[in-house]
Amino acid sequence: MDTPPLAHTPPSQASLASAVHAARVTPLSRPAWRTVAELLKPITWFPPMWAFACGVVASGQDIGANWALLLLGLVLTGPLVCASSQAVNDWFDRHVDAINEPNRPIPSGRMPGRWGLGIAIAWTVLSLAWATLMGPWGFAACALAIALSWAYSAPPVRLKNNGWWGNSACALSYEGLAWLTGAAVMLGGAWPGPHSVALALLYSVGAHGIMTLNDFKAIEGDRRMGVASLPVQLGAHGAARMACVFMLVPQVVVALLLAHWQLPWHAAAVLALAMTQVPLMLKFLRQPVARALHVSAFGVPLFVSGMMVSAWGLRQLGLVQTAAGVA
């Protein structure tokens, strides 16, 4: 007699639950590529790449003739240096993130073992190697940015334990240093000049305020882990006022400088962009924690637009001065 075919028995809910549990507790040997990309945070690469581009524009040099330097610099500032800093920060912040953002790659277990540290070190070495293609200035600027990123996150220095020092290090690396590097490499390693230095430093001060916006989402975890961010030190409303002052005042000063340098249209544009941020800031001051992300999403694009406007102003100023010198 033929043996009847076995009937398909659907798995019970208990067996399904057991399988899911086993999948969760089985340790990963290595992270998925998608998890590595999440660790390197591509969304954060824009600010230093933009600042580098501003420096390139402000240099007054022929961009078309130097496109390779522009491309090298954009890769260095974003996918390499900034990405490495994100990996470094996530590794040394893994205990804080377990409280504030447990779904991040390392505290969630999707980045197993010491893979996070390994990626941070590998990306640091790759950044320094890439920087050798950009001459002495490019390499020195990269080395300084790398040093600041490790000092920001790693003990014993861990600058981020104090919001004043930590935000200053980030702001200088993301904006001022990237701007000056873009200008200097386009000038063949020459000093960018006082106009570019002034704007780079002013926008670094503004970026300090932008960095503070990121701290409002982690107040509770920072307080528990002893991280003295500005919202922890000054309270949410005090830190909100400080962030607005740091963002707004430098933009007004930039507009005044542009007007002083006989660039009235650029000055007016920067001032208009700054004033457009004021309504966002007023709402933020009333509800700091709830509105921090809103200011970051809508106010920061206006801030960085002013950066590029001022860079084109410096470019025009340089061309006018060159023409006057030739005449």
C-alpha positions, 0 to 999 in steps of 0.5 A: 500500500502506498504511503500517503503524503505527509500533511503540511503542519503549520508552525505553532505560535510557540515555535515561531516565537522561539525562532524569532527569539533565537534570531535575536540572541544569536550574535552577529559575526559582522555587520551588514553593509547597510549598518556600516553606512548607518554608522557613518551617517551620510546625512551629516556629511553635507555641512563640511562638504558645503563649507569646503565648497564655499572656500573653493568659491571664495578663493576666486580661482578657476573652478573648472581648471581645478575640478580634481582638487574640488572633487578630492576635497569634497570626498575628504571632508564628507565621506572620509573625515566626517564619516570617521568622526561619526564612527568615533563618536558612536563608539565612545557614545555607545553607553549614552546611546543605549539610553538616548537612542538604543536603536543605533547600530552599536547599542542595538547589537547590529554592529557587533563586538569591536567592529565600531572601533575598527571602522573608526580607526580604518576610516581615520587611516583612510582619511589621512592617506587620501589627504596626502593627495591634496598637498601639505595644507590639505594633509595638515588640515585633515590631521587637525580635523581628525585630532579634534574628532578623536579629542571630541569623543574619546577619553581622557580628553572627551571634549563633548563632556563640556558643551562649550568645548565640544561644540567649539571643536565640531564647529571649527572642524565642520565650518571654519577649517573646511572653508579655509582648506577649500580656499587654501588648496585652490590657492596652491597652499597659500594663506586664504587672506583676512577676508576669508579667515574672518568669514570662516571664523564667524560662520564657525561661531554660528555653527556652535549654535547649530551644534547646540540644537543637536543636544536637545534630543539627549538631555536626559541621557546626557544628564545621567551619563555626566555629559555637560551639554549646554541644555544640561548646563543652562537648562533648555530655555537658557541653551535655546537663547544661547544657540539663537545668539550664536547663530544670529549675531555672526550672520549680522556681522557678516552682512555688515562686513560685506557692506563695508567691503562694498558688496551691498547686494550680497550683504542684503541677501545674507541679512535677509536670510538671517532675518528669515530665521527669526520667526523660527527662533522665536517659536524655538525659544518658547518650546526648545525641546519640541522645536529644536529639530524644526529650527535645524531642518528649516533654519540651518539651510538658510544659514548655510545659504548665507555662507555661499552668498558671502563666498560668492561675494568674496569671489567678486571682490577678489576679481574686482581687486585683481582687475584694479591691480591689472589696470 
